């Protein structure tokens, strides 16, 4: 994708509200919806690609495969969850180099000894500060001179030890991290403490992820001094939609229910109109001289 805006450039101009994506279709939905950036979720990629929950089995090559495809077709800057960097400092260095070359606009690396967010996070599973900081140094070095930002992520639960989380953020910033994030913030009191104590660009991850707690307004988080907020909704929405259509179609043993639905004016069984078919056919015509029209419905986004 030519002339893509970087996340660094976008953050220099405005606050960023970014959904978590997992493939080209979810990235396209985010673009059409009007968002200006996105984050590739390792958990949802694992589910989409391998049918496995987030238990730390996604491989680096699988992640690179997804990143290159999304960045090839989407104009939006893509931050990427690189889990624990896939090993020690040398692995982290190689991972970050490859991510930058694949078109990632930022990488986010956690401090868990064995990644996998489906597991309960326990204090003993976190890397020591020194071990994590060695990996931070490797990431910063690998990305030096590139347009790819490094986001230092700690999985220290603020409810358990907010001071430790803050110390890990401050240490990462001293080593050259571009942004920090403490996972698990679920109230404005903790968010304010972190915002007041941690300088620089800050990410608030998974806004309103816990349904049994009072919702937090996006603007309130931005007003505290956070620069970027991420949310999960795409895979849940996709699965819910597929199940709704699937159960109706299975009950009727037909696709009459699906064909009767015309979301966004797209009739029929195919989602092809969502993916700029005419734009690609026009590009083909520039090479062949044979300009053809897309045979399906015309939809303007």
C-alpha positions in Angstrom: 0.0 0.0 0.0 1.7 3.2 -1.2 1.9 6.5 0.8 0.5 4.9 4.0 0.3 7.2 7.0 2.3 5.9 9.9 1.0 5.6 13.4 3.7 7.9 14.6 2.4 10.7 12.3 -1.2 10.1 13.2 -0.5 10.3 17.0 1.4 13.5 16.4 -1.9 15.0 15.1 -4.7 13.4 17.2 -5.9 10.9 19.7 -6.4 7.4 18.2 -9.3 5.0 18.8 -8.3 1.7 17.2 -10.1 -1.6 17.0 -8.3 -5.0 17.1 -8.4 -6.8 13.8 -7.3 -10.3 12.8 -7.4 -10.5 8.9 -7.9 -8.5 5.7 -11.7 -8.7 6.1 -11.8 -7.3 9.6 -9.3 -4.6 8.5 -11.5 -3.6 5.6 -14.5 -3.4 7.9 -12.5 -1.1 10.2 -11.5 1.1 7.3 -15.1 1.4 5.9 -16.4 2.2 9.4 -14.2 5.3 9.6 -11.4 4.3 12.0 -8.0 5.6 11.3 -5.8 2.9 12.8 -6.0 -0.7 14.1 -4.1 -3.3 16.1 -3.6 -6.9 15.1 -4.7 -9.1 18.0 -2.6 -12.2 18.4 -5.4 -13.8 20.3 -8.0 -13.4 17.6 -5.5 -14.2 14.8 -4.8 -17.5 16.6 -8.5 -18.2 16.7 -9.1 -17.2 13.1 -6.0 -19.0 11.6 -5.6 -22.0 13.8 -9.0 -22.4 15.6 -7.1 -22.1 18.9 -7.6 -19.8 21.8 -4.9 -17.5 23.0 -2.6 -20.0 24.7 0.7 -18.9 23.2 0.9 -21.3 20.3 0.8 -18.7 17.4 4.1 -18.7 15.6 6.1 -15.8 14.3 5.8 -17.0 10.7 2.0 -17.1 11.0 2.0 -13.6 12.4 4.2 -12.3 9.7 2.0 -13.9 7.1 -1.0 -12.0 8.4 0.8 -8.7 8.8 2.1 -8.6 5.3 -1.3 -9.3 3.8 -3.1 -6.7 5.9 -0.5 -4.0 5.3 -0.5 -4.8 1.6 -4.2 -3.9 1.1 -5.1 -1.5 3.9 -4.1 2.2 4.1 -4.5 2.3 7.9 -1.5 2.1 10.2 -1.3 -1.3 11.9 0.1 -1.9 15.3 0.9 -5.6 16.0 0.7 -7.7 19.1 4.0 -9.7 19.0 3.3 -11.6 22.2 6.6 -12.0 24.1 8.7 -11.4 21.0 8.9 -15.1 20.4 11.9 -15.8 22.7 14.9 -14.1 24.2 16.5 -10.8 23.1 18.0 -12.1 19.9 14.6 -13.5 18.9 13.0 -10.2 19.8 15.5 -8.3 17.7 14.7 -10.5 14.7 11.0 -10.4 15.3 11.0 -6.6 15.4 13.1 -6.3 12.2 10.8 -8.6 10.3 7.7 -6.8 11.6 9.0 -3.4 10.4 9.9 -4.9 7.0 6.4 -6.4 6.8 4.8 -3.0 7.2 3.9 -2.9 10.9 3.5 0.7 12.2 4.1 -0.4 15.8 4.8 -3.5 17.7 3.5 -4.3 21.2 5.5 -6.7 23.4 4.4 -8.1 26.8 6.5 -9.2 29.8 4.9 -12.6 30.4 7.3 -15.6 30.7 4.7 -17.8 28.9 2.3 -15.7 26.8 -1.3 -16.6 26.3 -4.1 -14.4 27.6 -6.6 -17.3 27.9 -4.6 -18.3 31.0 -5.0 -16.6 34.3 -2.3 -14.0 34.8 -0.2 -14.8 37.9 2.6 -12.6 39.3 5.1 -15.5 39.2 4.6 -15.8 35.4 6.0 -12.3 34.7 9.6 -11.9 33.6 11.9 -10.1 36.0 12.4 -6.4 35.2 16.0 -7.1 34.1 14.9 -9.9 31.8 12.2 -7.8 30.2 14.3 -4.7 29.9 16.9 -6.8 28.0 14.2 -7.6 25.5 13.1 -3.9 25.4 16.7 -2.9 24.5 16.7 -5.5 21.7 13.4 -4.2 20.3 14.4 -0.6 20.4 17.7 -1.4 18.7 16.0 -3.4 15.9 13.5 -0.6 15.1 16.0 2.3 15.2 15.7 4.3 12.0 12.4 2.7 11.0 8.9 4.1 11.0 7.8 1.3 13.4 7.1 2.3 17.0 7.9 0.1 20.0 5.1 -0.2 22.6 6.3 -1.7 26.0 3.5 -3.7 27.5 3.3 -4.9 31.1 0.7 -7.5 32.2 1.1 -6.5 35.9 -2.4 -6.2 37.2 -2.9 -2.6 38.5 -5.2 -3.9 41.2 -2.4 -6.1 42.5 0.7 -3.9 42.2 0.2 -0.7 40.3 3.7 0.5 41.4 5.4 -2.4 39.7 3.5 -1.7 36.5 4.5 2.0 36.6 8.2 1.1 37.3 8.2 -1.2 34.3 6.8 1.5 32.1 9.3 4.1 33.3 12.2 1.7 32.8 11.0 0.9 29.3 10.8 4.6 28.4 14.3 5.2 29.7 15.5 2.5 27.3 13.8 4.1 24.3 10.3 2.7 24.2 7.9 5.0 22.1 4.8 4.1 24.0 3.7 2.2 27.2 0.6 0.2 28.2 -0.4 -1.5 31.4 -3.0 -4.2 30.7 -6.0 -4.5 32.9 -6.9 -1.0 33.8 -10.7 -1.0 34.5 -11.3 2.2 36.4 -10.6 5.9 36.0 -8.8 6.1 39.4 -6.0 3.7 38.3 -6.0 5.3 34.9 -5.4 8.7 36.4 -2.6 7.4 38.7 -0.8 5.9 35.7 -1.4 9.0 33.5 0.0 11.3 36.2 3.1 9.1 36.9 4.0 7.8 33.4 5.1 10.4 30.9 5.0 10.1 27.1 2.6 8.4 24.7 0.3 6.0 26.6 -2.0 3.3 25.3 -5.2 2.3 27.1 -6.0 -1.3 26.1 -9.3 -3.1 25.9 -11.6 -0.2 26.9 -14.7 -1.5 28.8 -13.7 -5.1 28.4 -15.4 -6.1 31.7 -19.1 -6.1 31.2 -20.0 -6.1 35.0 -18.2 -2.8 35.6 -19.4 0.7 34.9 -18.5 1.8 31.4 -15.7 4.3 30.9 -16.1 7.1 28.4 -13.4 7.3 25.7 -13.1 11.1 26.1 -12.5 10.7 29.8 -9.5 8.5 29.1 -8.2 10.8 26.5 -8.6 13.8 28.8 -6.4 12.0 31.4 -3.6 12.1 28.9 -3.8 8.7 27.1 -3.1 9.0 23.4 -4.5 5.7 22.0 -7.3 3.4 23.0 -7.9 -0.1 21.6 -11.1 -2.2 21.7 -12.1 -5.7 20.8 -15.4 -6.3 19.0 -14.8 -7.6 15.5 -14.4 -11.3 16.0 -17.4 -11.4 18.4 -19.5 -9.4 15.9 -18.4 -11.7 13.0 -19.1 -14.9 14.9 -22.5 -13.6 16.1 -23.4 -12.6 12.5 -22.3 -15.9 11.0 -24.2 -17.9 13.7 -27.3 -15.8 13.1 -27.2 -16.4 9.4 -26.1 -20.0 9.8 -28.8 -21.1 12.2 -31.5 -19.6 10.0 -30.1 -21.1 6.8 -29.7 -24.5 8.5 -33.2 -24.5 9.8 -34.6 -23.7 6.3 -32.0 -25.8 4.5 -31.6 -22.9 2.1 -29.9 -19.5 1.9 -33.2 -17.6 1.6 -32.6 -15.9 4.9 -29.2 -14.7 3.8 -30.4 -13.5 0.4 -33.2 -11.6 2.0 -30.7 -9.5 4.0 -29.1 -6.6 2.2 -26.8 -4.9 4.7 -25.3 -1.7 3.2 -27.2 -2.4 0.0 -25.2 -5.5 -0.9 -27.6 -8.2 -2.1 -26.9 -11.8 -2.8 -24.6 -14.3 -1.2 -21.2 -12.7 -1.8 -19.3 -10.1 0.2 -17.1 -9.2 -2.8 -18.5 -5.6 -3.1 -16.9 -4.8 0.3 -13.5 -5.2 -1.2 -13.1 -2.6 -4.0 -13.6 -4.9 -7.0 -14.0 -2.1 -9.6 -10.8 -0.5 -8.3 -8.8 -3.6 -8.9 -10.4 -4.2 -12.3 -9.5 -0.6 -13.3 -5.9 -1.3 -12.3 -5.9 -4.4 -14.4 -7.2 -2.4 -17.3 -4.3 0.0 -17.1 -2.0 -3.0 -17.8 -4.1 -4.7 -20.5 -6.0 -1.9 -22.1 -9.2 -4.0 -21.5 -11.3 -2.1 -19.0 -14.1 -4.3 -17.6 -16.9 -3.6 -15.2 -17.6 -5.5 -12.0 -20.7 -7.7 -12.6 -22.0 -7.4 -9.1 -23.8 -4.5 -7.4 -22.1 -1.2 -7.2 -21.6 0.1 -3.7 -19.9 3.3 -2.7 -18.0 3.5 0.5 
